[in-house]
Amino acid sequence: MKQNDVIERLFERQRISRRSTLLLASAATLSLGMPSLLRGKMFSLKVNYYNDFAPLSFVTPEGNVTGIFKDCLEEILHRRSGIALTHEGLPWVRAQQAVKEGKADAFCTLPSEARREYADFTSSPVFKVGVVIVFAKNSPKIDLIKKITKQDDLKQFSVGTYVGDSRINTLFKDIKLDFAPEMNQVVKKIEAGRVDITISNDVVWKYYARLSSIRDKLDSIPFEANAGPHFHLGIRKSYPGAAEILEMCDKAAADARKDGTIERITASYG
């Protein structure tokens, strides 16, 4: 064999080897990204929300779903997990029934025994809500308020709440209450000194106080005697791939809490 032929073959082998290496590297790179690409195309969830649960979930005058739940799920499921989402706000009974009947796929709610009959839930909460005592910063009873630790301690104060509060027969049982039609009026009464305190979810009072331009006049302290609700993503059991999505959600939610994203979403509403 001529020397030129030998040299040419050597160069050809090097070209083939280099081409193979590049192809393998490209394949490896694609394979690493494939799960997220496939998930984005494979999974699409219709999520239902309570349409009057501000700031957790509500519908704008223009008919768009908004709120902390939607923003958290967009971050966790769409941006971090590649799952396509559509959102609908309905009266709460109808919203749940649609998931139960398979007309919708998911919701963010408390994993009650009744809901577990037709839906599976994330292991960890997507969103936690703290329960607090709300009071005016200039209240003459502020020192006494800060000593509240249990239900009986509430009896020495005028306590405001709204019509329909689910805690009327539990936490507020045997306590004289001052009722207002809605939560925004409760915080206004506290700011005006007409009511001493209210017990509220931390995100709720801040949202309504901000809407009423009195956020800087009110404050709160944790109410440890009554743990806050923890909201989980629930997916109907008949949805293909529900277990995988819930697992993805648990991991993405943990990451979003760790890097402060959930906290930033929450703070934007109050």
Secondary structure, DSSP 8 states (H G I E B T S, - for coil): --HHHHHHHHHHHHHHHHHHHHHHHHHHHHHHHHHHHHHHHH-EEEEEEETEETTTEEE-TTS-EESHHHHHHIIIIIITT--EEEEEEE-HHHHHHHHHTTSS-EEEE---HHHHTTEEE-SS-SEE--EEEEEETT-TTHHHHTT--SGGGGGGS-EEEETT-TTTTTTTTTS-EEEESSHHHHHHHHHHTS--EEEEEHHHHHHHHHHTT-GGGEEEEE-TTS---EEEEEEETTSTTHHHHHHHHHHHHHHHHHTTHHHHHHHTT-
